[in-house]
Amino acid sequence: MVIPTYNEAESIVKIVVQILRLHPDSNILVVDDNSPDGTGKIIEELSQKDNRIQILTRPKKNGLGRAYLEGFSHALLHEPPYERIIQMDADFSHSPRYLSGLINATRNTDISIGSRYIPKGKVYKWGLYRRLLSYSANLYVRFWLTLGVRDCTSGFRCFAGMF
């Protein structure tokens, strides 16, 4: 699992503990952008106690997309190869309780996407501006790429069988 962080000290331990409790065979790579709140130090301490947890510290805040790319590159070089690579946020906007569904959905396909825009899907703690931005971005991407995917901007994904 690739989890990018910047100032996630309040939630990082809780989410890592929940993930490993629900999926004890998982490995977690936290990609931290040198968080001033000490997120990276927290993960360093956890990684010394549990070899399923790793940290990739970047010298400065360099963007979410780049954090995922560096995390994926790191995961793709792992020996033996991982069966799946999962991306998710550290702030519980992607709940670990949905990981099993996300993983199971890749049994017959190479990618599954955890969507906010499905029946009973939810968006937590987003203001009107962020909701409109997300909605507009998804409309734009779906129109130009003619995709059937409703949530192109989701950061909760599982990739399988591609490596």
PyMOL commands that set and color helices and strands:
alter all, ss='L'
color gray80, all
select helices_A, chain A and resi 12-22+39-49+64-76+96-104+128-145
alter helices_A, ss='H'
color red, helices_A
select strands_A, chain A and resi 2-5+28-32+53-57+84-87+111-113+157-160
alter strands_A, ss='S'
color yellow, strands_A
deselect
rebuild
show_as cartoon
